[in-house]
Structure formats: structure tokens, C-alpha cells
Amino acid sequence: MATESAASIAITVVFSAASRSVHETVLNVPNGCLAADALVLAAPQWGINATQLQALDLGVWGKRVPAQHVLRDGDRLEIYRALTVDPKVARRERFVRQGAKSAGLFATRRAGGKAGY
């Protein structure tokens, strides 16, 4: 049993195909497995083809890693998709939609206080 655990490691592969949907898979991969190899094992479950695999960015526990990164036992391999909207632009649009009086620093003001304080 000890030789079996030394020969393989358990990793978690996480992918979000769209907002508010997360797919998580636990894989047992050989010790010394590369991030790209683990991605090839997990991708068919989510309908990702080989050309799409090359365009994806990868990370381990929130830090970007190259495809040649060697995984360790317990790693969480994350697959990042491209942003559809720049977060700064989305925040500005949301602020315009909600109005200055009901958002952020302007939501509650003390009587006689200046705007934004």
C-alpha cells in the first residue's frame, strides 16, 4: 500500500466554463505528473478539445504556473478562462446603473457630511 501511494498522487482539477458554474474533479496521477498531463486527463469530462487546451492558462492554488509545472500531492490545478469584460469597466457600468446615491462610499452619509466621506 505504501508503494502505491508513493507511485501516485491525488490532485484536484477545477474548471469554470461559465460564470457561477464550477466543475471539480479529483484525479490520481503518477508522481511527477506535469500540469499539462493532468489537464489532458481531465479535459474530456468537460468537452474541451486539444486546440482549446493550448490556449488555457493554468494555476495552482491561485498562482499561475506554466504547463510544465510538476504537480505535488494535494495540489489544486485551476484552469483559467479569458475574461469577457474588463473588471474596471464592469464596475464603472454598474456604478452608472445604480446611481451615485446608492452605491459605494455614497450609500450612507452622515448629516452635513461631504460626498465620499
C-alpha positions, 0 to 999 in steps of 0.5 A, a space after each residue: 500500500 505504501 508503494 502505491 501511494 508513493 507511485 501516485 498522487 491525488 490532485 484536484 482539477 477545477 474548471 469554470 466554463 461559465 460564470 457561477 458554474 464550477 466543475 471539480 474533479 479529483 484525479 490520481 496521477 503518477 508522481 511527477 505528473 506535469 500540469 499539462 498531463 493532468 489537464 489532458 486527463 481531465 479535459 474530456 469530462 468537460 468537452 474541451 478539445 486539444 486546440 482549446 487546451 493550448 490556449 488555457 492558462 493554468 494555476 495552482 492554488 491561485 498562482 499561475 504556473 506554466 504547463 510544465 509545472 510538476 504537480 505535488 500531492 494535494 495540489 489544486 490545478 485551476 484552469 483559467 478562462 479569458 475574461 469577457 469584460 474588463 473588471 474596471 469597466 464592469 464596475 464603472 457600468 454598474 456604478 452608472 446603473 445604480 446611481 451615485 446615491 446608492 452605491 459605494 462610499 455614497 450609500 450612507 452619509 452622515 448629516 452635513 457630511 461631504 460626498 465620499 466621506 
